[in-house]
Amino acid sequence: MPIYAPAEYEAVLARIQEKVSSLGVPMGPCLSEAAIADFEGACGIWLPEACRLFLQTVGDGCGCEKFPLRPLRDAERRDLSRPFQLEEAWIWEDDPRPEPVIREEIKAKVYQGELKLLDLGCGDCYHLIVTGPCRGEVWNLSDVGAQPCCERQDFLGWFELWLDNQDRTDYFKDYLYQ
């Protein structure tokens, strides 16, 4: 699944809607433009267009037990305008620098400009990057590091991959480690 171009959104969203319906995936209610704009205003950002359209046409959140996609209405309203600054994977667990230096860099580069989508537990989460050079991509952030999903994946591709594979989804299968 690629990062989709805006010209592809309509077809991709229609395909996702069809899969959601045929699989009986429990989605939250769709959001209005006003509800999305209210969240954006409170957080100082514009959500990536693919995500905005998904919220308006497919739904807000997913009620599957093994894929509890967090509804936007439950997301913490915080300043998201400072950019997420990573462009490549960083496994800080393997970083040889002193821990205080690493913690400061994590604070300055990672946990900002990102919106938590899914918490798998044990420090393993998926986040939508809403500001910075990787805006629109979904990244895996964990207690040991951060990396993009499936080499590079946008919200629509990330969600559709789950629809296609559900419990067998491997978001790391195509990731090329350096």
C-alpha positions in Angstrom: 0.0 0.0 0.0 1.5 3.3 -1.0 1.1 6.9 0.1 -1.9 7.9 -2.0 -2.1 11.1 -4.1 -5.0 13.4 -3.5 -6.4 12.5 -6.9 -6.8 8.9 -5.7 -8.6 9.7 -2.4 -12.1 9.3 -3.7 -11.5 5.8 -5.2 -9.5 4.7 -2.1 -12.2 5.9 0.3 -14.9 4.2 -1.7 -12.9 0.9 -1.6 -12.4 1.3 2.1 -16.1 2.0 2.7 -17.0 -1.1 0.7 -14.5 -3.3 2.7 -15.7 -1.8 6.1 -19.3 -2.6 5.1 -18.6 -6.2 3.8 -16.5 -7.0 6.8 -18.9 -5.5 9.3 -16.3 -3.4 10.9 -17.8 -1.3 13.7 -17.0 2.3 12.9 -17.8 5.4 14.9 -20.1 8.0 13.4 -18.7 10.3 10.7 -17.7 13.8 11.8 -18.8 17.1 10.4 -16.5 19.7 9.0 -17.3 21.8 12.1 -16.2 19.1 14.5 -13.0 18.5 12.6 -12.3 22.2 12.4 -12.9 22.6 16.1 -10.3 19.9 16.9 -7.8 21.5 14.5 -8.3 24.9 16.0 -7.8 23.6 19.5 -4.6 21.9 18.4 -3.2 24.6 16.1 -3.0 22.3 13.0 -4.8 21.1 9.8 -5.2 17.4 9.7 -3.9 15.7 6.5 -6.6 15.8 3.9 -6.8 11.9 3.6 -7.5 11.7 7.3 -10.1 14.5 7.2 -12.0 12.8 4.4 -11.9 9.5 6.2 -13.4 11.1 9.3 -16.2 12.6 7.2 -17.0 9.6 5.0 -15.9 6.4 6.7 -16.1 7.2 10.5 -14.4 8.4 13.6 -12.7 5.5 15.3 -13.1 1.7 15.0 -14.6 -0.5 17.6 -12.8 -3.7 16.8 -11.2 -5.2 20.0 -7.9 -5.9 18.3 -7.8 -2.7 16.3 -9.3 0.0 18.6 -8.7 3.0 16.4 -9.0 6.0 18.7 -11.8 8.4 17.8 -10.7 12.0 17.2 -13.4 13.1 19.7 -11.3 11.2 22.4 -7.9 12.6 21.3 -6.2 14.9 23.7 -6.5 18.5 22.7 -3.0 19.8 22.9 -0.7 22.0 20.8 0.3 19.9 17.8 1.8 22.7 15.8 5.5 22.0 16.7 6.7 19.7 14.0 7.5 16.0 14.3 11.1 16.2 13.2 12.2 12.7 12.3 12.4 11.6 8.7 14.1 8.3 9.2 13.7 5.5 11.8 15.5 6.0 15.1 15.9 3.2 17.5 17.0 5.1 20.6 17.5 1.8 22.5 20.5 1.2 20.3 21.8 4.8 20.5 25.2 4.8 22.3 24.9 8.4 23.6 24.1 9.1 27.3 20.5 8.6 28.3 19.8 12.2 29.3 21.0 13.4 25.8 18.7 10.8 24.1 15.7 11.8 26.3 16.1 15.5 25.5 16.3 14.7 21.7 13.2 12.5 22.0 11.4 15.4 23.7 12.6 17.9 21.0 11.9 15.7 17.9 9.4 13.0 18.5 6.5 13.5 20.8 5.1 16.6 19.0 3.2 17.1 15.8 1.8 13.6 16.1 -1.6 12.2 16.9 -2.0 8.8 18.6 -4.2 6.6 16.5 -3.9 3.2 18.1 -2.3 2.0 21.4 -1.4 -1.7 21.3 -0.1 -1.7 24.8 3.4 -2.3 26.2 4.5 1.0 24.9 3.7 0.2 21.2 1.5 2.8 19.4 0.7 4.1 15.9 0.6 7.8 15.4 -0.5 10.0 12.5 2.2 12.7 11.8 0.3 16.0 11.5 3.2 18.4 11.1 6.8 18.3 9.8 8.4 16.7 6.8 6.6 13.3 7.2 3.1 14.9 7.6 0.4 12.5 6.6 2.4 9.3 7.3 1.7 6.8 10.0 4.6 5.9 12.3 5.1 3.3 15.0 6.3 4.9 18.2 7.4 2.6 21.0 9.4 2.6 24.1 12.5 1.7 22.1 12.2 3.9 19.0 10.2 5.4 16.2 9.9 4.4 12.5 7.5 4.8 9.6 5.1 1.9 8.9 5.7 -0.4 5.9 8.5 1.7 4.6 6.2 4.7 4.1 2.4 4.5 4.7 -0.3 7.2 4.9 -3.4 7.0 6.9 -5.6 5.5 4.2 -3.0 2.8 3.2 -2.4 2.0 6.9 -6.1 1.4 7.5 -6.7 -0.4 4.3 -3.8 -2.8 5.0 -5.5 -3.6 8.3 -8.8 -4.2 6.5 -7.1 -6.6 4.1 -5.2 -8.6 6.7 -6.8 -7.8 10.1 -5.1 -10.0 12.8 -2.4 -11.0 10.3 -1.4 -7.4 9.5 2.4 -7.0 9.6 3.2 -3.3 9.5 6.9 -4.1 9.4 7.0 -6.6 6.6 8.2 -4.2 4.0 10.3 -2.1 6.3 13.9 -1.9 5.1 16.2 -1.5 8.1 19.6 0.2 7.6 
